[in-house]
Amino acid sequence: MSIKRIAVLTSGGDAPGMNAAIRAVTRKALYHNLEVIGIHRGYQGLITEDFSPMNVSSVAAIINKGGTALKTARCEQFKNQEGFSKAVQFVRKCNIDAIAVIGGDGSMTGAQKLSEAGIPTVVIPATIDNDMPGTEYALGFDTALNTILEAVNKIRDTSLSHDRVAIIEVMGRHAGQLALYAGISCGAEHILIPEIPVEIDNVCRGLVRSKERGKMFSIIMVAEGAGRGYEIAAQIAERIPLSSNVTILGHIQRGGNPTAKDNIIASCMGAAAVDSIVAGHYNCLISQQQGNIITLPYEEAFKMKREIDKNIYLMAGILAQ
């Protein structure tokens, strides 16, 4: 198949590094003398025919910005047959030979569906939760971690001043990667994640032990899927006489300028996605495995679930004693 025109889109939740990936896909494609169009608002843009031609200037000065210059959306219409048919018709009408999709596992599901309809796709993993199957790293994770660390360093100051427990609620409805590594990086005494249930009584006993040995403040890092911050604070207050401050970081974790790590990996993955398309390797995830960037067929990627490293979780508990 001769590739002449490709499209690039971002889908699902935004993640720092997406712009660097858009830039890399666009400029590497132009290097290969391919036409590039940018689809606006993810799969929704395929249905509404919302797009624009891309050139070198289109991606100038976006690498340092968070979010996505192409906008993003979650599109329920794409999941039904009528909406999906409209998307396929648009792709064929515009003579799009392949699509580079930047997003998480839901975006990869959509890309696989397009590939089954005969439209070549390649996925670049991007989600701050870093729970994407088939890859060790997804764009946005490092930036989100550093955003949380910066916030916790400021919260620690006021918690120390008032001898309080700081409860930090971070994103992660089904995955605790963000909470775990944020907790390690800031020295949290307790890390609560959905994959490993923890009894609140055990948390309280740990807080009491810390208080008895003279520690004047503690940090509890909690993924939203393991419990809500204010509920945990109430449960602690029912059991022990310690006051808590609750901070829900919310969407601040998604924003901000990408770190060097996210921009470097995004640039490498974006370029690799185009190289894969040019080489005729479609319908695959651009995956990082043991530090190397490889391509992985969707079927294999979905089988490789991203799971919590229990040894790291246990280590975090030991270091927090």
C-alpha positions in Angstrom: 0.0 0.0 0.0 1.4 3.4 -1.0 1.0 6.0 1.8 0.5 9.5 0.6 -1.7 11.2 3.3 -1.9 10.5 7.0 -4.1 12.0 9.8 -3.2 12.6 13.4 -5.6 13.0 16.3 -5.7 13.0 20.1 -8.4 11.2 22.0 -9.7 10.7 25.5 -8.1 12.6 28.5 -5.4 15.1 27.6 -1.9 14.4 28.8 1.3 16.5 28.8 3.5 15.4 25.9 0.6 15.1 23.4 1.7 18.3 21.6 5.2 17.0 21.3 3.8 13.8 19.8 1.6 15.8 17.3 4.7 17.8 16.3 6.8 14.7 15.8 4.2 12.9 13.7 3.7 16.0 11.6 7.3 16.8 10.9 8.4 13.2 10.4 5.6 12.7 7.9 6.6 15.9 6.1 10.2 14.6 6.0 8.8 11.5 4.2 7.0 13.8 1.8 3.5 12.8 3.1 0.5 15.1 3.4 -0.7 15.5 7.0 -4.1 16.6 8.3 -5.0 17.2 11.9 -8.3 15.9 13.2 -9.9 18.1 15.8 -11.5 16.7 19.0 -10.5 13.1 18.5 -12.9 10.6 17.0 -15.6 13.2 17.1 -13.7 15.1 14.5 -13.9 12.1 12.1 -17.7 12.2 12.4 -18.2 15.9 12.1 -15.4 16.3 9.5 -13.5 18.8 11.7 -10.0 18.9 10.4 -7.2 21.2 9.1 -4.1 20.7 6.9 -0.9 20.5 8.9 2.5 21.9 7.9 5.8 22.8 9.7 4.3 26.0 11.0 1.2 24.3 12.3 3.2 22.7 15.1 5.6 25.5 15.8 5.8 26.6 19.5 3.5 23.8 20.8 6.1 21.4 22.2 6.4 23.3 25.5 2.6 23.5 26.1 0.4 21.1 28.0 -3.0 19.9 26.7 -3.4 19.2 23.0 -3.4 21.7 20.1 -5.8 19.5 18.2 -8.3 19.4 21.1 -9.7 16.1 22.5 -13.0 14.6 23.4 -14.7 11.4 24.5 -17.0 10.4 21.7 -19.9 8.0 22.5 -21.3 8.4 19.0 -18.2 6.7 17.6 -19.1 3.6 19.5 -22.4 3.1 17.7 -22.7 1.9 14.1 -24.1 5.1 12.6 -21.4 7.3 14.1 -18.6 4.8 13.2 -19.9 4.6 9.6 -19.8 8.3 9.3 -16.2 8.3 10.5 -15.1 5.6 8.0 -16.9 7.4 5.1 -15.0 10.7 6.0 -11.6 8.9 6.1 -12.2 7.3 2.7 -13.6 10.5 1.2 -10.5 12.5 2.2 -8.2 9.7 1.0 -6.6 9.3 4.3 -4.2 6.3 4.1 -3.4 5.9 7.8 -4.2 7.5 11.2 -1.8 8.2 14.1 -3.9 8.1 17.3 -2.6 9.6 20.5 -4.4 8.5 23.6 -5.1 5.8 26.2 -6.7 2.3 26.1 -10.1 3.6 25.0 -8.4 5.4 22.1 -6.6 2.1 21.2 -9.9 0.3 21.2 -11.2 2.9 18.7 -8.1 2.6 16.6 -8.4 -1.2 16.5 -12.0 -0.9 15.4 -10.9 1.4 12.5 -8.2 -1.1 11.5 -10.8 -3.9 11.4 -12.7 -1.7 8.9 -9.6 -1.6 6.7 -8.2 1.8 7.8 -4.5 1.4 9.0 -3.9 2.9 12.4 -1.0 3.3 14.8 -1.4 4.3 18.5 0.9 6.4 20.6 0.2 5.8 24.3 -0.8 8.9 26.4 -2.4 8.8 29.8 -1.3 10.3 33.1 -2.4 7.2 34.9 0.3 5.2 33.1 -2.1 2.2 33.1 -2.0 1.6 29.3 -1.7 -2.1 28.4 1.2 -3.1 26.2 3.7 -0.4 27.3 5.8 0.4 30.3 5.3 4.1 29.8 2.6 6.4 28.6 3.0 10.1 27.8 2.1 12.5 30.6 2.9 10.3 33.6 6.2 12.0 34.5 4.7 15.5 34.2 1.8 14.6 36.4 4.1 13.1 39.0 6.2 16.3 39.2 3.0 18.4 39.4 1.9 16.3 42.4 5.3 16.5 44.0 5.4 20.3 43.7 2.0 20.6 45.3 2.8 18.2 48.2 6.0 20.0 49.0 3.9 23.1 49.6 1.2 21.3 51.5 3.8 19.7 53.7 4.9 23.2 54.9 1.5 24.0 56.3 0.8 20.5 57.7 4.1 20.7 59.6 3.1 24.1 61.0 -0.2 22.8 62.4 0.8 19.2 63.3 -1.7 17.7 60.9 -2.1 14.7 58.7 -2.1 15.7 55.0 -4.4 13.6 52.9 -3.7 14.1 49.2 -6.2 12.7 46.7 -4.9 12.1 43.2 -6.4 10.7 40.0 -6.7 6.9 39.5 -10.2 5.4 39.5 -9.0 1.9 38.5 -5.2 2.3 38.6 -2.8 3.3 41.4 0.4 4.0 39.4 0.1 7.7 39.9 -0.6 7.5 43.7 2.1 4.9 44.2 5.0 6.7 42.5 3.8 10.1 43.8 3.8 8.7 47.3 7.3 7.3 47.0 8.6 10.5 45.5 7.3 12.7 48.4 7.9 10.2 51.2 4.2 9.5 52.0 3.7 7.4 55.2 0.7 5.7 53.6 -0.3 5.0 50.0 -3.8 3.9 49.2 -4.5 2.4 45.8 -7.4 0.4 44.3 -5.3 -2.7 43.5 -4.3 -3.4 47.1 -7.0 -2.8 49.7 -5.9 -1.4 53.0 -7.8 -1.4 56.3 -8.3 2.1 57.7 -7.6 0.7 61.2 -4.1 -0.2 60.0 -3.6 3.3 58.7 -4.6 4.7 62.0 -2.3 2.5 63.9 0.6 3.7 61.7 -0.3 7.3 62.3 -0.3 6.7 66.1 3.1 5.0 66.0 4.5 8.0 64.0 3.1 10.4 66.5 4.5 8.4 69.5 8.0 8.6 68.0 7.8 12.3 67.7 6.7 12.8 64.1 4.6 15.9 63.9 2.9 15.4 60.5 2.2 12.6 58.1 1.2 12.3 54.4 -1.4 9.9 53.1 -1.4 9.6 49.3 -4.7 8.2 48.0 -5.9 7.3 44.5 -9.5 8.3 44.0 -10.4 4.7 43.2 -9.2 3.6 46.7 -11.3 6.1 48.6 -12.2 9.8 48.6 -10.1 12.1 50.7 -12.8 13.6 52.9 -14.3 10.1 53.6 -10.9 8.9 54.7 -10.4 12.0 56.9 -13.7 11.3 58.6 -12.9 7.7 59.2 -9.6 8.7 60.8 -11.2 11.3 63.0 -13.7 8.6 64.3 -10.8 6.4 65.4 -7.9 8.6 66.6 -7.6 12.2 67.9 -5.6 13.6 64.9 -6.8 16.4 62.6 -6.4 16.2 58.9 -6.1 18.5 55.9 -7.6 17.2 52.7 -6.3 18.3 49.3 -8.0 17.1 46.1 -5.6 17.9 43.3 -8.1 17.2 40.5 -7.4 18.4 37.0 -4.3 20.4 38.0 -2.5 17.0 37.5 -3.3 17.0 33.8 -2.0 20.5 33.0 1.3 22.3 33.0 4.4 22.3 30.7 5.6 18.8 29.9 8.8 17.6 31.6 11.9 16.9 29.4 11.2 13.1 29.8 7.7 13.4 28.4 8.7 15.6 25.5 11.7 13.3 24.6 9.6 10.1 24.7 6.8 11.8 22.9 9.1 13.0 20.1 10.6 9.5 19.8 7.3 7.8 19.8 5.8 10.2 17.3 8.6 9.7 14.9 8.5 5.9 15.4 4.8 6.0 14.6 5.4 7.6 11.2 8.3 5.2 10.5 6.1 2.3 11.2 3.4 3.6 8.8 5.9 4.2 6.1 7.4 0.7 6.6 3.9 -0.9 6.2 3.6 -1.9 9.9 0.0 -0.8 10.9 -2.5 -1.7 13.5 -0.1 -1.5 16.3 0.8 0.3 19.5 4.1 2.2 19.7 5.3 0.6 23.0 8.2 1.2 25.3 9.7 -2.1 26.6 12.8 -2.1 28.7 13.7 1.4 27.5 13.3 0.5 23.8 10.5 1.7 21.5 8.9 -1.1 19.6 5.7 -1.8 17.7 3.2 -4.2 19.2 0.0 -5.5 17.5 -3.1 -4.4 19.3 -4.1 -8.0 20.1 -0.8 -8.5 21.9 -0.9 -5.1 23.6 -4.3 -5.7 25.1 -3.1 -9.0 26.6 -0.3 -7.2 28.5 -2.2 -5.5 31.3 -0.3 -2.8 33.2 -0.2 -3.9 36.8 1.1 -2.5 40.1 4.6 -3.8 41.0 3.8 -5.2 44.5 7.5 -5.3 45.4 7.7 -1.5 44.9 4.5 -1.1 46.9 6.0 -3.1 49.7 9.3 -1.2 49.5 7.3 2.1 49.8 5.8 0.8 53.0 9.1 -0.2 54.5 10.7 3.2 53.7 7.8 5.0 55.3 8.3 3.4 58.7 
